[in-house]
Amino acid sequence: MEITENIIDNIFILSLNGKLDTITSNDLQEKLMDTISSGEKKIIIDLTECSYISSAGLRVLLMGQKRLKPLGGSIMLASVSDNIKQIFSISGFSSLFVFFDSIDAALQK
């Protein structure tokens, strides 16, 4: 999996390309925790090019969300495919995140 970062309108965006699974989740965890530690409170995770999320990937996103909540921040998920939305729904995680159709829609929030 490839992780790219960008900042638009003072909002940090992490774009994921590939599979977020047991092997790659540690990379995202490190990047996400470093981003939060650096003071970012609003983070968009762009899933346009993410083809799969395992329970390990869900755990990392939940960890980030829990760390941001007391700081008044949140993780927003953008461009989530129907297959990945179904994974969030089945796992019960869909109520823990806000989903947007695009990065632009998330930025307007």
N, C-alpha and C positions, 0 to 999 in steps of 0.2 A: 504494500500500500504506500502511496505517496501522499504526503501532507504538505500543502502549501498554505502560506499565511498572507493576509492582506489586511489593510486597515482602510475602511471607508467611513467617512463622517464620524470619526472617533470610535468606531465599533470594530472590534477585532473579528476577523473571519478566518476560520480554518476550513479549507477545502480538502475533502478526502477523495482519493482516487484509488479504487480497488476494493479489496475485501478487508473489513474490520473484524478480525477474528483473534483467536488465542495468540497467534504468532505476532500479529501487528498491533494488538491493543496496547502493549507496553509503550510503543512509540507514541501513540496518541495520548496515553496517560502522562507521559513525561512532558510532552508539548503543552497539554492542557493545564497541568499543574504549574508549569513554569509561567504560562500566560497569566494564570490567576495570581500567582505570587508576585508578578510584576505590576499588579494593580488593575488589570483588566476586569471589569465587572459585567459587561455585556458582551457575550460571545455568540457569534453565529457559526454553526457547523453546517457547511454546505455539503450536501450529500448527493449532488447531481451525478457524480461519477462513482459513487459508492455502490457496489453491486451486492453486498452482503454484510450483515451484522450478526455476530454470534452473541451469546450471553456474556462473553468476556468484553466485547465492545459495548454492550448495554451497561455493564457494570462501570466502565470508565466514564461514560456519559452521566450516569447517575451520581458517581463520585464527584464529578465536576459540578453538577447541579447542586448537590448538598453542600459543597464547599462555598458556592457563590451565594446561596440563599441568605445566610446570616449577614452577608456583606451588601445585601440589597441588589444583587445581580442575578443573572440567569443565562442559561444556554437556550438559544433559539435554533430550531432545526429548519433548514431551507432545502427546497427541491428534493423532497423525500419521495422515492418511488412507492408505488402501491405495495410492492412486495415487502419493502422495508417497513412501511407503515403497519402492515399486517404483523410483522415480528414485534413491533412496539405494542400493538393491540393485544396479541396473544399473551405477551409477557406481563401485561398490566401496566406497562410503562407509558402508554399513550397519554394518560392523564397527568404525567409528571413534566411534560414538555409542551411547548407551543410549536406548532408546525406551520410553516409558511410555504406557499407555492414557489417562491423565488427569493433570491437574496434581496432584491429591490423591495419586495413586500415586507421582509423582515426588517430592513433598514427603516422603513416608514413607521414601524412600530416604535 
